[in-house]
Amino acid sequence: MPGAYKTSVLRENFKSGRAVFTMPSPPVKCGGAPLKIMFLSEETFRRNKVREQTEILYYTGTGVFFPP
């Protein structure tokens, strides 16, 4: 199962708990991609009415949101 499809299925079926998102080190080609999937997931959690039961965490291996 391709990564993007698997992520989409997991996001849609998420019911509650901790959703952890990361920015790898070294950074990926598109620095905004990890944030984008986090924001898309947050929107999906709201639409599916599980946002109140969800803790969203974002960790970066670079120490900053957008590395130089």
Secondary structure, DSSP 8 states (H G I E B T S, - for coil): --HHHHHHHHHHH--SEEEEEEE-SS--SSTTHHHHHHHHHHHHHHHTT-GGGEEEEEEESSSSSS--
